[in-house]
Amino acid sequence: MVKDSCCREYWQRTEVDVDRHLIVFDKPLSDEYGSISDEDIVNEYVADLSVSSPLSTDKPLWKIHQLMAYRCIIFRLHHSFRDGISLMSMLLVLPEKMTKD
């Protein structure tokens, strides 16, 4: 979303560079978080994401973090991306779609 000279916000069509939005960790994160359970490591990672930095406004407002060692995908989306119900519907269908392909 961008602002015009009167400070009105509007959507601007853009090309998406997936490499700027997809973050993949192939190895366990235990070096950063110590010897806690896998579930606690993922929870700490998500907690760090929520307070570490806002989404960058110089690109579309979403990121996907893939933690391969924990078989986990974290979607980080700006609230303007979708309303709560339609977003949850989309996210709940994704695992089903991913396993069928």
VMD Tcl script that builds the backbone (N, CA, C; Angstrom):
set m [mol new atoms 303]
animate dup $m
set s [atomselect $m all]
$s set {name element resname resid chain x y z} {
  {N N MET 1 A 0.849 -1.159 0.000}
  {CA C MET 1 A 0.000 0.000 0.000}
  {C C MET 1 A 0.904 1.235 0.000}
  {N N VAL 2 A 0.515 2.221 -0.776}
  {CA C VAL 2 A 1.279 3.469 -0.867}
  {C C VAL 2 A 0.349 4.645 -0.623}
  {N N LYS 3 A 0.951 5.806 -0.394}
  {CA C LYS 3 A 0.159 7.018 -0.163}
  {C C LYS 3 A 0.383 7.994 -1.307}
  {N N ASP 4 A -0.695 8.687 -1.688}
  {CA C ASP 4 A -0.558 9.730 -2.707}
  {C C ASP 4 A -0.221 11.051 -2.022}
  {N N SER 5 A -0.193 12.137 -2.780}
  {CA C SER 5 A 0.207 13.436 -2.238}
  {C C SER 5 A -0.767 13.967 -1.182}
  {N N CYS 6 A -1.993 13.455 -1.167}
  {CA C CYS 6 A -2.989 13.862 -0.160}
  {C C CYS 6 A -3.048 12.864 1.003}
  {N N CYS 7 A -2.057 11.985 1.076}
  {CA C CYS 7 A -1.957 10.977 2.136}
  {C C CYS 7 A -3.072 9.934 2.096}
  {N N ARG 8 A -3.718 9.758 0.941}
  {CA C ARG 8 A -4.691 8.675 0.783}
  {C C ARG 8 A -3.931 7.402 0.409}
  {N N GLU 9 A -4.284 6.321 1.064}
  {CA C GLU 9 A -3.616 5.059 0.785}
  {C C GLU 9 A -4.336 4.306 -0.323}
  {N N TYR 10 A -3.561 3.623 -1.145}
  {CA C TYR 10 A -4.142 2.795 -2.200}
  {C C TYR 10 A -3.184 1.647 -2.505}
  {N N TRP 11 A -3.742 0.593 -3.089}
  {CA C TRP 11 A -2.929 -0.568 -3.445}
  {C C TRP 11 A -2.192 -0.303 -4.742}
  {N N GLN 12 A -0.962 -0.731 -4.805}
  {CA C GLN 12 A -0.167 -0.584 -6.014}
  {C C GLN 12 A 0.223 -1.980 -6.499}
  {N N ARG 13 A -0.057 -2.254 -7.747}
  {CA C ARG 13 A 0.319 -3.546 -8.329}
  {C C ARG 13 A 1.846 -3.635 -8.364}
  {N N THR 14 A 2.344 -4.814 -8.031}
  {CA C THR 14 A 3.790 -4.998 -7.968}
  {C C THR 14 A 4.171 -6.399 -8.410}
  {N N GLU 15 A 5.389 -6.562 -8.817}
  {CA C GLU 15 A 5.933 -7.877 -9.127}
  {C C GLU 15 A 6.459 -8.477 -7.827}
  {N N VAL 16 A 6.186 -9.744 -7.617}
  {CA C VAL 16 A 6.614 -10.400 -6.388}
  {C C VAL 16 A 7.891 -11.193 -6.641}
  {N N ASP 17 A 8.901 -10.906 -5.839}
  {CA C ASP 17 A 10.147 -11.671 -5.861}
  {C C ASP 17 A 10.088 -12.623 -4.673}
  {N N VAL 18 A 9.759 -13.884 -4.922}
  {CA C VAL 18 A 9.536 -14.853 -3.856}
  {C C VAL 18 A 10.754 -14.975 -2.944}
  {N N ASP 19 A 11.944 -14.810 -3.480}
  {CA C ASP 19 A 13.151 -14.917 -2.659}
  {C C ASP 19 A 13.198 -13.869 -1.548}
  {N N ARG 20 A 12.494 -12.757 -1.722}
  {CA C ARG 20 A 12.452 -11.728 -0.680}
  {C C ARG 20 A 11.388 -12.023 0.372}
  {N N HIS 21 A 10.577 -13.046 0.144}
  {CA C HIS 21 A 9.466 -13.351 1.045}
  {C C HIS 21 A 9.580 -14.717 1.711}
  {N N LEU 22 A 10.375 -15.595 1.168}
  {CA C LEU 22 A 10.487 -16.954 1.681}
  {C C LEU 22 A 11.809 -17.108 2.424}
  {N N ILE 23 A 11.711 -17.494 3.692}
  {CA C ILE 23 A 12.898 -17.698 4.522}
  {C C ILE 23 A 12.906 -19.164 4.934}
  {N N VAL 24 A 13.949 -19.889 4.552}
  {CA C VAL 24 A 14.022 -21.321 4.819}
  {C C VAL 24 A 15.206 -21.610 5.728}
  {N N PHE 25 A 14.921 -22.315 6.828}
  {CA C PHE 25 A 15.967 -22.805 7.722}
  {C C PHE 25 A 16.017 -24.313 7.566}
  {N N ASP 26 A 17.152 -24.820 7.059}
  {CA C ASP 26 A 17.308 -26.261 6.857}
  {C C ASP 26 A 17.738 -26.981 8.123}
  {N N LYS 27 A 18.443 -26.275 8.999}
  {CA C LYS 27 A 19.010 -26.896 10.195}
  {C C LYS 27 A 18.228 -26.498 11.440}
  {N N PRO 28 A 18.340 -27.301 12.501}
  {CA C PRO 28 A 17.664 -26.957 13.761}
  {C C PRO 28 A 18.141 -25.616 14.315}
  {N N LEU 29 A 17.294 -24.964 15.047}
  {CA C LEU 29 A 17.615 -23.662 15.642}
  {C C LEU 29 A 18.092 -23.800 17.083}
  {N N SER 30 A 18.470 -24.994 17.491}
  {CA C SER 30 A 18.835 -25.232 18.884}
  {C C SER 30 A 20.057 -24.418 19.316}
  {N N ASP 31 A 20.947 -24.045 18.390}
  {CA C ASP 31 A 22.099 -23.218 18.758}
  {C C ASP 31 A 21.657 -21.850 19.273}
  {N N GLU 32 A 20.592 -21.310 18.692}
  {CA C GLU 32 A 20.105 -19.989 19.090}
  {C C GLU 32 A 19.246 -20.035 20.344}
  {N N TYR 33 A 18.517 -21.124 20.542}
  {CA C TYR 33 A 17.542 -21.185 21.628}
  {C C TYR 33 A 17.905 -22.165 22.738}
  {N N GLY 34 A 19.024 -22.830 22.629}
  {CA C GLY 34 A 19.444 -23.738 23.691}
  {C C GLY 34 A 18.773 -25.093 23.611}
  {N N SER 35 A 18.845 -25.822 24.694}
  {CA C SER 35 A 18.349 -27.203 24.701}
  {C C SER 35 A 16.940 -27.283 25.278}
  {N N ILE 36 A 16.007 -26.631 24.610}
  {CA C ILE 36 A 14.603 -26.727 24.991}
  {C C ILE 36 A 13.883 -27.595 23.964}
  {N N SER 37 A 12.654 -27.953 24.223}
  {CA C SER 37 A 11.925 -28.847 23.316}
  {C C SER 37 A 11.699 -28.187 21.954}
  {N N ASP 38 A 11.454 -29.015 20.953}
  {CA C ASP 38 A 11.194 -28.498 19.603}
  {C C ASP 38 A 9.998 -27.548 19.598}
  {N N GLU 39 A 8.942 -27.916 20.319}
  {CA C GLU 39 A 7.762 -27.059 20.376}
  {C C GLU 39 A 8.098 -25.701 20.988}
  {N N ASP 40 A 8.908 -25.707 22.035}
  {CA C ASP 40 A 9.305 -24.447 22.664}
  {C C ASP 40 A 10.202 -23.614 21.749}
  {N N ILE 41 A 11.044 -24.274 20.963}
  {CA C ILE 41 A 11.894 -23.554 20.008}
  {C C ILE 41 A 11.034 -22.831 18.981}
  {N N VAL 42 A 10.039 -23.533 18.432}
  {CA C VAL 42 A 9.148 -22.913 17.445}
  {C C VAL 42 A 8.380 -21.759 18.088}
  {N N ASN 43 A 7.889 -21.967 19.311}
  {CA C ASN 43 A 7.172 -20.895 20.017}
  {C C ASN 43 A 8.066 -19.680 20.248}
  {N N GLU 44 A 9.310 -19.899 20.623}
  {CA C GLU 44 A 10.250 -18.791 20.829}
  {C C GLU 44 A 10.530 -18.061 19.510}
  {N N TYR 45 A 10.666 -18.825 18.432}
  {CA C TYR 45 A 10.913 -18.226 17.117}
  {C C TYR 45 A 9.744 -17.323 16.718}
  {N N VAL 46 A 8.521 -17.811 16.902}
  {CA C VAL 46 A 7.338 -17.014 16.572}
  {C C VAL 46 A 7.267 -15.781 17.474}
  {N N ALA 47 A 7.560 -15.941 18.747}
  {CA C ALA 47 A 7.548 -14.805 19.671}
  {C C ALA 47 A 8.576 -13.757 19.245}
  {N N ASP 48 A 9.758 -14.209 18.841}
  {CA C ASP 48 A 10.783 -13.273 18.360}
  {C C ASP 48 A 10.314 -12.526 17.119}
  {N N LEU 49 A 9.642 -13.228 16.206}
  {CA C LEU 49 A 9.123 -12.572 15.000}
  {C C LEU 49 A 8.117 -11.482 15.340}
  {N N SER 50 A 7.304 -11.746 16.347}
  {CA C SER 50 A 6.228 -10.805 16.665}
  {C C SER 50 A 6.732 -9.502 17.266}
  {N N VAL 51 A 7.918 -9.500 17.850}
  {CA C VAL 51 A 8.433 -8.278 18.474}
  {C C VAL 51 A 9.712 -7.747 17.843}
  {N N SER 52 A 10.335 -8.521 16.963}
  {CA C SER 52 A 11.652 -8.139 16.450}
  {C C SER 52 A 11.616 -6.980 15.465}
  {N N SER 53 A 10.733 -7.060 14.486}
  {CA C SER 53 A 10.708 -6.006 13.474}
  {C C SER 53 A 9.381 -6.032 12.731}
  {N N PRO 54 A 8.886 -4.867 12.339}
  {CA C PRO 54 A 7.654 -4.843 11.548}
  {C C PRO 54 A 7.928 -5.338 10.128}
  {N N LEU 55 A 6.891 -5.707 9.436}
  {CA C LEU 55 A 7.040 -6.083 8.030}
  {C C LEU 55 A 7.518 -4.873 7.238}
  {N N SER 56 A 8.411 -5.103 6.323}
  {CA C SER 56 A 8.970 -4.026 5.511}
  {C C SER 56 A 7.923 -3.500 4.532}
  {N N THR 57 A 7.753 -2.191 4.476}
  {CA C THR 57 A 6.755 -1.600 3.583}
  {C C THR 57 A 7.285 -1.372 2.170}
  {N N ASP 58 A 8.528 -1.735 1.903}
  {CA C ASP 58 A 9.061 -1.567 0.551}
  {C C ASP 58 A 8.767 -2.778 -0.346}
  {N N LYS 59 A 8.009 -3.729 0.168}
  {CA C LYS 59 A 7.608 -4.913 -0.593}
  {C C LYS 59 A 6.256 -5.367 -0.062}
  {N N PRO 60 A 5.580 -6.284 -0.769}
  {CA C PRO 60 A 4.287 -6.763 -0.275}
  {C C PRO 60 A 4.402 -7.271 1.169}
  {N N LEU 61 A 3.336 -7.063 1.945}
  {CA C LEU 61 A 3.375 -7.257 3.390}
  {C C LEU 61 A 3.102 -8.702 3.819}
  {N N TRP 62 A 3.975 -9.604 3.401}
  {CA C TRP 62 A 3.873 -10.985 3.840}
  {C C TRP 62 A 5.234 -11.664 3.754}
  {N N LYS 63 A 5.428 -12.645 4.608}
  {CA C LYS 63 A 6.623 -13.484 4.599}
  {C C LYS 63 A 6.223 -14.886 5.008}
  {N N ILE 64 A 6.958 -15.851 4.507}
  {CA C ILE 64 A 6.768 -17.239 4.897}
  {C C ILE 64 A 8.092 -17.752 5.444}
  {N N HIS 65 A 8.057 -18.260 6.667}
  {CA C HIS 65 A 9.240 -18.838 7.296}
  {C C HIS 65 A 9.041 -20.347 7.327}
  {N N GLN 66 A 9.965 -21.072 6.743}
  {CA C GLN 66 A 9.872 -22.527 6.714}
  {C C GLN 66 A 10.983 -23.097 7.592}
  {N N LEU 67 A 10.600 -23.802 8.649}
  {CA C LEU 67 A 11.556 -24.417 9.566}
  {C C LEU 67 A 11.568 -25.914 9.275}
  {N N MET 68 A 12.471 -26.319 8.412}
  {CA C MET 68 A 12.489 -27.697 7.910}
  {C C MET 68 A 12.685 -28.723 9.025}
  {N N ALA 69 A 13.569 -28.462 9.972}
  {CA C ALA 69 A 13.865 -29.430 11.033}
  {C C ALA 69 A 12.656 -29.678 11.931}
  {N N TYR 70 A 11.709 -28.734 11.940}
  {CA C TYR 70 A 10.546 -28.845 12.817}
  {C C TYR 70 A 9.256 -29.098 12.036}
  {N N ARG 71 A 9.404 -29.281 10.726}
  {CA C ARG 71 A 8.253 -29.512 9.836}
  {C C ARG 71 A 7.178 -28.464 10.093}
  {N N CYS 72 A 7.599 -27.215 9.974}
  {CA C CYS 72 A 6.744 -26.103 10.365}
  {C C CYS 72 A 6.840 -24.974 9.344}
  {N N ILE 73 A 5.689 -24.383 9.027}
  {CA C ILE 73 A 5.631 -23.207 8.165}
  {C C ILE 73 A 4.921 -22.106 8.936}
  {N N ILE 74 A 5.531 -20.938 8.965}
  {CA C ILE 74 A 4.968 -19.794 9.674}
  {C C ILE 74 A 4.640 -18.722 8.653}
  {N N PHE 75 A 3.392 -18.312 8.621}
  {CA C PHE 75 A 2.959 -17.250 7.728}
  {C C PHE 75 A 2.916 -15.955 8.516}
  {N N ARG 76 A 3.601 -14.961 8.027}
  {CA C ARG 76 A 3.572 -13.653 8.668}
  {C C ARG 76 A 2.920 -12.695 7.674}
  {N N LEU 77 A 1.705 -12.258 8.007}
  {CA C LEU 77 A 0.903 -11.457 7.092}
  {C C LEU 77 A 0.420 -10.193 7.778}
  {N N HIS 78 A 0.360 -9.119 7.038}
  {CA C HIS 78 A -0.238 -7.897 7.558}
  {C C HIS 78 A -1.745 -8.102 7.663}
  {N N HIS 79 A -2.365 -7.517 8.672}
  {CA C HIS 79 A -3.797 -7.732 8.891}
  {C C HIS 79 A -4.657 -7.230 7.732}
  {N N SER 80 A -4.145 -6.346 6.915}
  {CA C SER 80 A -4.922 -5.854 5.778}
  {C C SER 80 A -4.961 -6.859 4.625}
  {N N PHE 81 A -4.176 -7.903 4.737}
  {CA C PHE 81 A -4.086 -8.896 3.675}
  {C C PHE 81 A -5.433 -9.554 3.414}
  {N N ARG 82 A -6.126 -9.938 4.465}
  {CA C ARG 82 A -7.446 -10.558 4.371}
  {C C ARG 82 A -8.146 -10.366 5.703}
  {N N ASP 83 A -9.458 -10.553 5.709}
  {CA C ASP 83 A -10.143 -10.502 6.999}
  {C C ASP 83 A -9.914 -11.829 7.725}
  {N N GLY 84 A -10.157 -11.850 9.008}
  {CA C GLY 84 A -9.828 -13.001 9.845}
  {C C GLY 84 A -10.423 -14.311 9.398}
  {N N ILE 85 A -11.705 -14.329 9.065}
  {CA C ILE 85 A -12.375 -15.585 8.712}
  {C C ILE 85 A -11.864 -16.124 7.378}
  {N N SER 86 A -11.746 -15.280 6.368}
  {CA C SER 86 A -11.286 -15.783 5.068}
  {C C SER 86 A -9.813 -16.184 5.123}
  {N N LEU 87 A -9.020 -15.478 5.933}
  {CA C LEU 87 A -7.607 -15.842 6.077}
  {C C LEU 87 A -7.486 -17.209 6.752}
  {N N MET 88 A -8.224 -17.425 7.833}
  {CA C MET 88 A -8.163 -18.719 8.517}
  {C C MET 88 A -8.661 -19.835 7.602}
  {N N SER 89 A -9.685 -19.579 6.813}
  {CA C SER 89 A -10.179 -20.586 5.863}
  {C C SER 89 A -9.084 -20.957 4.870}
  {N N MET 90 A -8.382 -19.955 4.363}
  {CA C MET 90 A -7.302 -20.208 3.411}
  {C C MET 90 A -6.182 -21.009 4.061}
  {N N LEU 91 A -5.765 -20.624 5.263}
  {CA C LEU 91 A -4.655 -21.301 5.930}
  {C C LEU 91 A -5.015 -22.733 6.332}
  {N N LEU 92 A -6.266 -22.976 6.683}
  {CA C LEU 92 A -6.675 -24.324 7.058}
  {C C LEU 92 A -6.728 -25.274 5.863}
  {N N VAL 93 A -6.957 -24.743 4.669}
  {CA C VAL 93 A -7.018 -25.573 3.466}
  {C C VAL 93 A -5.613 -25.870 2.919}
  {N N LEU 94 A -4.649 -25.033 3.203}
  {CA C LEU 94 A -3.309 -25.202 2.635}
  {C C LEU 94 A -2.678 -26.566 2.902}
  {N N PRO 95 A -2.660 -27.074 4.133}
  {CA C PRO 95 A -2.018 -28.395 4.336}
  {C C PRO 95 A -2.649 -29.496 3.485}
  {N N GLU 96 A -3.970 -29.454 3.356}
  {CA C GLU 96 A -4.670 -30.441 2.529}
  {C C GLU 96 A -4.232 -30.326 1.077}
  {N N LYS 97 A -4.154 -29.104 0.560}
  {CA C LYS 97 A -3.741 -28.894 -0.827}
  {C C LYS 97 A -2.286 -29.300 -1.032}
  {N N MET 98 A -1.430 -29.015 -0.053}
  {CA C MET 98 A -0.006 -29.314 -0.191}
  {C C MET 98 A 0.261 -30.814 -0.202}
  {N N THR 99 A -0.503 -31.593 0.530}
  {CA C THR 99 A -0.279 -33.030 0.565}
  {C C THR 99 A -0.851 -33.750 -0.654}
  {N N LYS 100 A -1.802 -33.131 -1.342}
  {CA C LYS 100 A -2.384 -33.740 -2.542}
  {C C LYS 100 A -1.488 -33.564 -3.761}
  {N N ASP 101 A -0.665 -32.551 -3.769}
  {CA C ASP 101 A 0.188 -32.272 -4.956}
  {C C ASP 101 A 1.462 -33.070 -4.944}
}
mol reanalyze $m
mol bondsrecalc $m
mol representation Tube
mol addrep $m
